[in-house]
Each structure stands twice: as structure tokens, then as C-alpha cells.
């Protein structure tokens, strides 16, 4: 891309418009460290949203290990507050373990949801 006659070569910039800056930071951090680290100021719902966006970026850019790390992290962080959100995400993207965990959480805590 930087060695061909494309806009990126002449400007020296590569625009990734479909990723939030914090998600891109997390993706780059993961690429170098294999550690999922989110902004320290994030609350749980922001982490949940970032995990979903990061999973989609990993899928788009064929980063299998990052995608798997996101799936594990989402599965570990299923709570009554986010179970429906993660269940919908898991169904849409065919993530079996996350779907099963979220459905179990909903079944185990029907009055909390």
C-alpha cells in the first residue's frame, strides 16, 4: 500500500475509518503484546462494546488469535447486565461458547435480567 501509487503512498497515512481510536489502540497493543488491555477509565459497558468492535476488527483483518482472545474474554465477562447483548452478538456471529454462556446466565438469573 505504501509502495504503490495509492493515496497512502503519497500522504504517508493509512486511514482506518471503521475503528474507534480506543479500539485501534487495543488492537495495536494486542498485536505487539498478545494482551487485551482497555482504557483504564472504561466502565464495563464500554469494555463490552469495545470487545465486540475488536472482535469484528479481528474478523475483518483475519487476526485469528485476537478474535479467539475476544471470545474468551467476552465469555468470561457475561453478567446479568450484558447477557442479552452478548447473546445477540454471539447469535449474529455464530460464537457457540459465548452463546451458550450468555443463554445459561439468562436462565440462571431470570429475575435479574
C-alpha positions in Angstrom: 0.0 0.0 0.0 2.9 2.4 0.8 4.9 1.1 -2.2 2.3 1.6 -4.9 0.7 4.6 -6.5 -2.1 4.9 -3.9 -3.2 7.8 -1.7 -1.4 6.2 1.3 1.9 6.3 -0.5 1.7 10.0 -1.3 0.4 11.1 2.1 2.2 8.5 4.3 -1.1 7.9 6.1 -3.4 4.9 6.3 -6.9 5.8 7.4 -8.9 3.2 9.2 -12.3 4.9 9.4 -14.3 2.0 10.8 -12.5 1.7 14.1 -12.8 3.8 17.2 -9.5 5.2 18.3 -9.5 3.3 21.6 -10.3 0.0 19.8 -7.5 0.6 17.4 -5.1 1.3 20.3 -6.2 -2.0 21.9 -5.7 -3.8 18.5 -2.2 -2.5 18.1 -1.4 -3.2 21.8 -2.5 -6.8 21.3 -0.5 -7.1 18.0 2.7 -6.4 20.0 1.9 -7.9 23.4 -0.9 -10.5 22.9 -2.6 -8.8 25.9 -6.1 -7.4 25.8 -5.8 -4.0 27.6 -8.6 -1.4 27.6 -8.6 2.2 28.6 -8.4 2.3 32.5 -11.3 4.8 32.5 -13.7 2.4 30.8 -16.7 1.1 32.7 -18.0 -2.4 32.0 -20.4 -1.4 29.2 -17.6 0.4 27.4 -15.4 -2.7 27.7 -18.3 -4.9 26.4 -18.8 -2.6 23.4 -15.0 -2.4 22.7 -14.8 -6.2 22.8 -17.5 -6.5 20.2 -15.8 -3.9 18.0 -12.4 -5.5 18.5 -13.8 -8.9 17.6 -15.3 -7.5 14.4 -11.9 -5.9 13.5 -10.1 -9.2 14.2 -12.6 -10.9 11.9 -12.1 -8.3 9.2 -8.3 -8.3 9.3 -8.1 -12.1 9.8 -6.4 -11.9 13.2 -7.5 -15.3 14.5 -5.7 -15.2 17.9 -7.2 -11.8 18.7 -10.7 -13.0 17.7 -10.2 -16.0 19.9 -9.0 -13.8 22.8 -12.0 -11.6 22.5 -14.3 -14.6 22.5 -12.7 -15.9 25.7 -12.8 -12.5 27.4 -16.5 -12.0 26.4 -17.4 -15.5 27.7 -15.6 -14.8 31.0 -17.4 -11.4 31.4 -21.0 -12.5 30.8 -23.2 -11.0 33.6 -26.9 -10.4 34.1 -26.3 -6.8 32.8 -24.8 -7.8 29.4 -26.1 -11.4 28.9 -28.8 -10.3 26.3 -26.3 -8.1 24.5 -23.7 -10.9 24.3 -26.3 -13.5 23.4 -27.4 -11.4 20.4 -23.8 -10.8 19.4 -23.0 -14.5 19.7 -26.0 -15.5 17.6 -25.3 -12.9 14.9 -21.6 -14.0 14.6 -22.1 -17.7 15.4 -19.9 -17.8 18.5 -21.0 -21.0 20.1 -19.4 -20.8 23.6 -20.4 -17.2 24.1 -24.0 -18.0 23.0 -24.2 -21.0 25.4 -22.7 -19.0 28.3 -25.0 -16.0 27.8 -28.1 -18.2 27.5 -27.1 -20.0 30.7 -26.7 -16.7 32.5 -30.1 -15.6 31.4 -31.6 -18.9 32.5 -29.8 -18.8 35.9 -30.8 -15.2 36.7 -34.2 -14.6 35.1 -35.3 -12.1 37.8 -32.1 -10.1 37.4 -32.5 -9.6 33.7 
